[in-house]
Every structure is written in structure tokens, then in C-alpha cells.
Amino acid sequence: MPEPSRPQIARPALDPTDLALLAELERNGRLTNAALAERAGIAESTCSQRLRALRDSGTIRRFTTEIDPEALGLGIQAVITVRLASHGREQVRAFQSRLRDIPNVVRIFHVAGADDYLLHVAVSSTTALRDLVLEHLQGHPGVRHTETQLVFEVIDGAGLLPRAEP
């Protein structure tokens, strides 16, 4: 889920140094400024300035930690499709606001097509999954239809930036 919106400055074109910084951070967001600067071949002060500019422009949205749901006892993951009954702006905003408060929702995608939302959830049991769907989704007056698919495995994709050759 994105952070609350913040003012963004105009985004200048990304140069090779910016792309190198972003590629390194995409692989390891815990790199120190010194390590990141060394890998990009720039001075630490330059690295700090560029990172600040990338954050201020909204290119870097946030730094986060990905937690294994199973470590928290949430061994069942699912993707739930949600179709709304109405698509008025206020109804959509109200529904989105409610989605953010549903426990165990990992990610929310507002999509085009037959369905309106895809929710990635992680729960402790099939009973918890059923309760989440019944209480928070099907119980909502604006929801016309839901469909739940169990996730067998989550596989990382290649990422947004090309991987450097070792």
C-alpha cells in the first residue's frame, strides 16, 4: 500500500548513476550509504544527495521490510477478487478506505477488467480466511461478488531494473 501522498517535485530523467543506485537498492535496500556509493562509483556525499532527490521526486516511494507471513503464524495466503456493485467516485473511495483497515491484507490492487480489486491476504487458517471474506467483504453493501484463490507459492519476479552481471 503506498504511503499517504506527499508533494512531488518534477521528475527529471533518470541517468545511469540514478539507475545504478536504484538497481542496487532494489537488490538490497539495507545497503549503507558508503556501500551504495562504492557500488555506484560515486562519492558518499553525491550518493546522499541523489538518494534525497530520488525520494523527494517520489521515484523512491519508501523503504520497507518484507516479513515472511509464516513467521507470524499466517501460513495461508490467498488472492481475493472483488467486484463492486457501483462505481461512483464516493462509493469507490469509501470502499478503498475500508479496505485499508481490514486485518491481514498484504496488498491491494485497484484493477481494470471484470473485477475491481485484487487483495493479497495472509491468514492463520481457512476459518480465518472465510471470516475475513464474510465479515469484511461480502458483508459490505457495495460488494457484488468475491472469488478467493489460494496461493501455493509466492515467487519473486525479475524486478523493475535489469540485474547487473556478477
C-alpha positions as CSV (number, residue, x, y, z in Angstrom):
1,M,0.0,0.0,0.0
2,P,1.5,3.4,-0.9
3,E,2.3,5.9,1.8
4,P,0.0,8.9,2.0
5,S,0.5,11.2,-0.9
6,R,3.1,13.8,-0.5
7,P,4.1,16.7,-2.7
8,Q,6.3,15.6,-5.6
9,I,8.7,17.7,-7.5
10,A,9.1,17.3,-11.2
11,R,10.8,14.1,-12.0
12,P,14.0,14.6,-14.0
13,A,15.1,11.9,-16.4
14,L,17.0,9.1,-14.6
15,D,20.6,9.0,-15.6
16,P,22.9,5.9,-15.5
17,T,24.0,6.7,-12.0
18,D,20.4,7.0,-10.7
19,L,19.6,3.7,-12.4
20,A,22.7,2.1,-10.8
21,L,21.6,3.4,-7.3
22,L,18.1,2.1,-7.8
23,A,19.2,-1.3,-9.1
24,E,21.5,-1.8,-6.0
25,L,18.7,-0.7,-3.6
26,E,16.2,-3.0,-5.4
27,R,18.5,-5.9,-4.6
28,N,19.4,-4.8,-1.1
29,G,17.6,-1.9,0.5
30,R,19.7,-2.2,3.6
31,L,22.9,-1.0,2.0
32,T,24.7,1.7,3.8
33,N,25.3,5.0,2.0
34,A,29.0,4.2,1.9
35,A,28.4,0.8,0.4
36,L,25.9,2.1,-2.1
37,A,28.2,4.9,-3.1
38,E,31.1,2.5,-3.6
39,R,29.0,0.2,-5.8
40,A,27.8,3.1,-7.9
41,G,31.3,4.5,-8.2
42,I,30.4,7.9,-6.7
43,A,31.3,10.0,-3.6
44,E,29.2,9.4,-0.4
45,S,28.0,13.0,-0.4
46,T,26.9,12.7,-4.0
47,C,25.1,9.4,-3.2
48,S,23.3,11.1,-0.3
49,Q,22.2,14.0,-2.5
50,R,21.0,11.7,-5.2
51,L,19.0,9.5,-2.8
52,R,17.4,12.5,-1.3
53,A,16.4,13.8,-4.8
54,L,15.0,10.3,-5.7
55,R,12.9,10.3,-2.5
56,D,11.8,13.9,-2.9
57,S,10.7,13.3,-6.5
58,G,8.7,10.2,-5.5
59,T,10.9,7.8,-7.5
60,I,11.8,6.0,-4.3
61,R,8.4,5.7,-2.6
62,R,9.5,4.1,0.7
63,F,11.9,1.7,2.4
64,T,10.3,-1.3,3.9
65,T,11.0,-4.8,5.3
66,E,9.3,-7.8,3.8
67,I,8.1,-10.2,6.6
68,D,7.5,-13.9,6.0
69,P,3.8,-14.4,6.9
70,E,4.6,-17.9,8.1
71,A,6.9,-16.5,10.8
72,L,3.8,-14.7,12.2
73,G,1.7,-17.9,12.1
74,L,0.0,-16.7,8.9
75,G,0.6,-19.8,6.8
76,I,-2.3,-19.4,4.3
77,Q,-2.1,-16.8,1.6
78,A,-4.8,-16.0,-0.9
79,V,-5.8,-13.6,-3.6
80,I,-9.3,-12.4,-3.4
81,T,-11.0,-10.7,-6.4
82,V,-13.7,-8.2,-5.5
83,R,-16.4,-6.8,-7.9
84,L,-18.3,-3.7,-6.7
85,A,-22.0,-3.2,-7.3
86,S,-21.5,0.5,-8.1
87,H,-18.5,2.5,-9.4
88,G,-19.4,6.0,-8.2
89,R,-16.4,8.0,-7.1
90,E,-17.6,8.3,-3.5
91,Q,-18.5,4.6,-3.2
92,V,-15.1,3.6,-4.6
93,R,-13.3,6.0,-2.1
94,A,-15.4,4.7,0.8
95,F,-14.6,1.1,-0.1
96,Q,-10.9,1.8,-0.5
97,S,-10.8,3.5,2.8
98,R,-12.4,0.4,4.4
99,L,-10.0,-2.0,2.6
100,R,-7.0,-0.3,4.3
101,D,-8.4,-1.3,7.7
102,I,-9.0,-5.0,7.0
103,P,-6.6,-7.0,9.1
104,N,-4.2,-9.4,7.3
105,V,-4.4,-7.6,3.9
106,V,-0.9,-7.5,2.5
107,R,-1.5,-5.7,-0.7
108,I,-4.5,-4.0,-2.5
109,F,-4.6,-3.6,-6.3
110,H,-7.3,-1.5,-7.9
111,V,-7.6,-3.0,-11.4
112,A,-9.5,-2.7,-14.7
113,G,-11.4,-5.6,-16.1
114,A,-14.2,-7.8,-14.8
115,D,-13.1,-7.4,-11.2
116,D,-12.4,-4.1,-9.4
117,Y,-9.9,-5.2,-6.8
118,L,-7.3,-7.9,-6.1
119,L,-6.4,-8.4,-2.5
120,H,-3.4,-10.4,-1.3
121,V,-4.1,-11.6,2.2
122,A,-2.3,-13.8,4.7
123,V,-4.2,-15.6,7.4
124,S,-3.7,-18.3,10.1
125,S,-6.3,-20.7,8.9
126,T,-9.0,-21.4,6.4
127,T,-11.5,-20.4,9.1
128,A,-9.8,-17.0,9.4
129,L,-9.9,-16.7,5.6
130,R,-13.6,-17.5,5.4
131,D,-14.3,-15.0,8.3
132,L,-12.3,-12.3,6.5
133,V,-14.2,-12.7,3.3
134,L,-17.6,-12.9,5.0
135,E,-17.2,-10.2,7.6
136,H,-15.2,-7.6,5.7
137,L,-16.0,-8.2,2.0
138,Q,-19.3,-10.0,1.4
139,G,-20.8,-8.2,4.3
140,H,-20.1,-4.8,2.7
141,P,-23.2,-3.4,0.9
142,G,-21.1,-2.2,-2.1
143,V,-19.6,-5.6,-2.9
144,R,-21.4,-7.6,-5.6
145,H,-19.1,-10.6,-5.9
146,T,-15.9,-12.1,-4.5
147,E,-13.7,-15.0,-5.5
148,T,-10.9,-16.5,-3.5
149,Q,-7.9,-18.3,-4.8
150,L,-5.3,-20.0,-2.5
151,V,-1.7,-19.1,-3.1
152,F,0.6,-22.2,-3.2
153,E,3.8,-20.2,-3.6
154,V,5.0,-16.6,-4.0
155,I,7.8,-16.2,-6.5
156,D,9.8,-13.0,-6.9
157,G,9.9,-11.6,-10.3
158,A,12.9,-10.1,-12.0
159,G,12.2,-6.6,-10.5
160,L,12.0,-3.3,-12.3
161,L,15.6,-2.9,-13.2
162,P,17.9,-5.2,-15.1
163,R,20.2,-7.2,-12.9
164,A,23.9,-6.5,-13.2
165,E,26.1,-9.3,-14.3
166,P,28.2,-10.7,-11.4
